[in-house]
Amino acid sequence: MIISGNCKNEKNKMLKKLTDTNNNKLKQIKSKFSKTIRFDEIHTNEKQLNLDRMMQLVNKDVKNIKNKNKRLTKCPICKNSNLIFFVKKFEFKMDKCQSCGLIFCNPYPSKKQIYYYYNSEMKKFENDFFIKSFENRLNIFYPRIEIIKKYRESGKILDIGSSIGVFLEALNRVEHNFRLTCCDIDKDSCDKLKNRYPKVEVINSDFINIEKKPNYDIITMWDTVEHIVDQNLLFDSVKQMLKKDGLFFFSTPNTDSFEWMIANTEHVQLLPPGHVNLLNIKSISTLLKNNGFSLKNHFTLNPSLDIDYVLKLKSKEKKSNVRQESYLLSLLSNNKFRADFESILKKHKKAGNILVIAQKN
Ligand SMILES: [Zn+2]
């Protein structure tokens, strides 16, 4: 084919435009999936200032509600009886299993206490800061979606604990071939989701009341597992709702991490009766094994949050009384050291939030 000079120019221009557009698209996608997330972006200032006060206020009333649950003498996950007192937080005692490392409310709060908590001002407070940090929180979900896509290209997903729908919105903003059903116990959150996304199926229910049939290829639970008292019941229910070889993706605080090693009993995520079970990869592996799952993989994706949180926590203290800790903190204020340290935490899976991929056996 003979192309005249003019045509050649036009063609080159078009090709360049196309390449530029593709490059820009690629850049946008890359920045979406590799963005460093900072603590202040996802935890509003208002939340950081008022969380403790709100928790104390609500738990004053929770304390007065009857709790007939007995203190457990064995770890609910690994059944070991070597439990030690960990911390008393907002009127709840928490123990730590010396074998699998699970930190849990002992005794667990009663159903009435939990109901009161989730229908108190705390829920509104929580939803408010979720709404205010909604756009920034999307950045946590893009890499999670990329990981899901590596395991499955299409299928039916059930998202348990959808809340205000950050996962749903993130999924809407990328290309995908999944069909999503959202589920949440909170009626108000479900009503809002139905209004905002009329085409999406929304189930307003406790996970325990969803039909126990193998209807889904994938079940997701984002930062929800730690809120559930009976972990075995949860994992068993999820298994029953998954199709053969179905996948369970969930994220939860990781107590075997840098930020937990430093913050320990002062960690901001010790939030009973909201957070009642705080896990790590050892307790998670036991849970999966005991409930018919195999662990496919796990990641800790956002080490920057660990470092921001630790620096924030330590800046409140007048002076660190441990020399090694002071030294580490001074090193972390060097950006190059910090970047290298973040890669190490990510590589060795020691950041404070863990993403687990499990498959039904
Ligand atoms: Zn245990």
Boltz pocket constraint, residues with backbone or C-beta under 6 A from the ligand:
constraints:
  - pocket:
      binder: B
      contacts: [[A, 75], [A, 76], [A, 77], [A, 78], [A, 79], [A, 80], [A, 97], [A, 98], [A, 99], [A, 100], [A, 101], [A, 102], [A, 283]]
      max_distance: 6.0
